[in-house]
Amino acid sequence: MIKQKRLDNILNYLAQNKAATLSELAKLNGVSLDTVRNDLAELERGGGMVKRVHGGAVYHSDDSRRQVFRLRNVARIEEKTELATLIDDLVADGQAVAINNGTTNVVVAKRLAKTFTRLTIVTNSLSVVQVFTLAQTNSVIIPGGALDHSENCLYGGHCEEEISSYNIDTAIIAANAISLEKGITDFRLHEEGIIKAMLKNAKTRYVVADSSKFDSVSFINICSLDQIDAIITDSKLEDEVYQRYTESGVRIIRPKKPEGN
């Protein structure tokens, strides 16, 4: 599991439980106690994200989760921008498109807003809404719900019910982790129901994920890979990984690798 995913998992676990032992966090991420200590030290150095205590850590402030969301926004921006260009051939003007919250989908939204003029966007992401405020020929539907300040999105049962009331042409789902064994998984507790509601009523279902998210597992099960029509990723995905997934029946859409790579 890459470091950023481990840090995200730790923060979300602490946000829910307020405190955790080293052994709990080691089990959460499937790593050694020394790795947990190093991760906690990095989070503590990064602006007070957590506070280390003897034998574990405690949740320090809500500002920590907002800091991590901002970090995710700039992480792997080249890969996210590259995969977003593939959306052009997968969406048609006039469609209803559901987009969940996620930093990759903010980049996808910018591409959609630039390319299309007659979409109807259904989203719980206020960051995606902000993108479309400058693309006023497209329509935007914002389902009501509670505000998650740290992720800048809406969530909750009412939000999920409203999403489920719409007939969606295409769902574009940003998720945290992909594996052949566990399928699509995520660390965001509030996003699980939103994603499932979008998938339920969509004719076509895509997952957008940069290449670092393959062969990893987060702690919330979202859906199996056979419930997804395709995964959209970047050209840095290793050929061996691409082959393993496609041989298992998973459709992966990626750009051609640059010549010489």
N, C-alpha and C positions, 0 to 999 in steps of 0.2 A: 504494500500500500504506500502511495507516495506521501510525502510529508504533509502537504497542504490538506489532504483528506484526513490524515490523522489529527491535525490541529482542529479542523472543522468538527470532527467527531467528538473530540474532547470538549470543545466549547459548548456544543449542543447538549452533551451529557451533563455537564456542570450546570448549564442553564436550567435543565429540568430537575436535577437532583441537589443542586446547591453545593454539594461536596462529593468527593470520591477518593478512594484509596488508590495507591499506586497499582495494586493488583487488579482492581476493578478496571482501571484505564488500560492496563496491559491486556486484559482479556477482551476489552472493547475493540481494540485495534489489532489484536493478535501479534503483539510485539513483546520484547523483553522489558524488564523494569528499568534498565539503563536507558532504553529508547524513550520510555515514558518520562523519565527525569529530564532528558535532553529536550523533549517537546515542551514540557511544562516550563523549563527555563527560558525557552525561546518565546513562548506566549507571555511570560511575565516581563521579559525585556521589551516586548513589542507594544508597550504603552499601557501596561497594567491589565492585560487581558484576563489573567487569572492570578491568584495569589497562592504561592506554594506554602504548605504547612507540613509539619512532621508527618511523614507517611502518606502524603497525598496532596490534594489541592482543593481550594474552595472557589466558588464563583465570585468574581469581584465586582463587576458592573455591567450594565446593559451596553455600555459603550463598546465593550470588547466585541460583541457580535456585529455591531455596525462596522467596526474596523475590519473584521474578517470579510464582510460582504464587499467592502471597498477593495480589499486586496484581491478577491476573486474577480472583481471587475477588470482588473488590469492583467491578471495572470493569463498567459497563453493567448494573448489578444490576436497574434498573427494567425494562429491555428483556427480560432473562432471566426475571424474575418474570412479566411479561406473557405471553410465549410459553408459559411452563410451564402457564398456565391452560388452554391449548388441548388439553393432554394428556388432560383429563377425558373427552373424547368419542372418543378414539382408542385407549384401553385399556379392557379389561373385567376386572372382578374374576375371579380364578381363572386368569388368563393367566400364562404364563412370559415375563418381560420381561428382555431383555439390555440393560444400560446400561454403556457404556464410561466411562473416566475423562475428566474435563473439568469446568471450573468451571460451565458451563451445565447439565451433568447433575447437579451437586450441587443446583442450584435445582429442576430437574425432579424429582429424588428426594424433595425436601421436599414437593412437590405430590402425588406419588404416595403417599407415606406418610400424608399428611393425608386423601386422598380414598378410598383403597382399603384393604381389610383382608385379602384372600386372594390376593395376588400372590406369585409365586415370582420373586425377583430374582436374576439372574446378573450379577455385576459384578466387575471387577478393581480398582475404585476403593475404597480404604479410607475415603475421605471419604463416599462413598455408603453404605457399610456403616454408618458412624457414624450417619448419618441414620436408618437403619432399626432401630437398636438401641432406639429409642423407639417403634417401631411393630411390636410383637412378634407381632401376628397374621399379618403377612406373613412369608414364608420368604425366606431369603437364602442363596445359594450363592456361595462365594468360591473360585474356581479357584486352585490352588497355582502359585507362580512366584517369581521373584526380586523383591526390593523396590526400587522406584525412590523413594528418599527425597525427592527434590526434587518429584515429582509426587504422592507419597503413594498409589502404586498398585503393582500386581503386573504382571509382564510375563514374556515368554520362551516358548520352544517348548512346554514342559509346560502352561503356562497356556493357550496357544492351542489345544492338543490337547484339553484338558478342556472348554473352551468349545464346541469343535466336536462334542463327544459329546452335547450337549443339543439337543433339538428346541425351538426358541424360537418363541413366537407373535409377539412384537413386539420388534424391535431399535430402540433409541433411541440414536442416535449423535451425540455432540458432536464437531464437526470445526472446524478452524481457518480454512478458506477454501473459497469456492465460486465457480466460474466456468463459463460455458457451454463454453468451450474445453477446460479441464482437468478439469472435474467437481469432485469432492471431493478436497481436498488438505490436508496437515497438516505441521507442523514437528516433531512428536514421534516420534522414531525408534522408540521402544519400543511406541508405540500402533498402528502400522500393522498388524501381524499380529493384534492383538487385535480391531481393528475388522473386518478381513476375515473373521475367524473368526465374529464375531457376525452379520455380514451373510450368510454362507454358509448358515447353518441357520435363518434367520428367515423366517417366512411374510410378515411385513410389515416394511418398513424405513423408518424416519423419520430424518432429520437435523434436529437442533435447532441453530439458529444465529441470533444476533442480526443485525440488518440491516447492521451494519458489515462483516460477513464476506462479503457478496456482491461479485462482480466483483474478487476478489483470488485470488492463487495462492501457495501455500506450496510447499516444495521436495520433498515426498513425495507421489506420486500414490496415492490410495486407491481410487477407483472412478469410473466415469462416472455421469452423472446419471440415465441410464436404468436403473441398478441400484437406484435409490432410489424408493420409492413417493410420498414427499412431503417437502418441506422445511418445517419449522415455524419461523416467525419472528415478529417484533414489528410493531406498526403503523407504525413509523417507516420501513419499507421504502418507497422512492420508487415511485410508480405506474409510472414509466417503466421501472424495473428489473423490477418485477412483470410488466409487460406483455411485455417482451423474453423473460423466462424462460418464461412461460406459453405464448407463441406458439411457443416451441421445444419444447413438450411437457412442460415441467416443472411438476408440481403444487406450488403454494405455498399453505400454510395460514397465514393471518395474521388478527389481530383487525381489526374495522372501525376505521377511523381516527376519532378523536374529532371531533365536529361542529365545523366552523370551521377544520379543518386541510386 
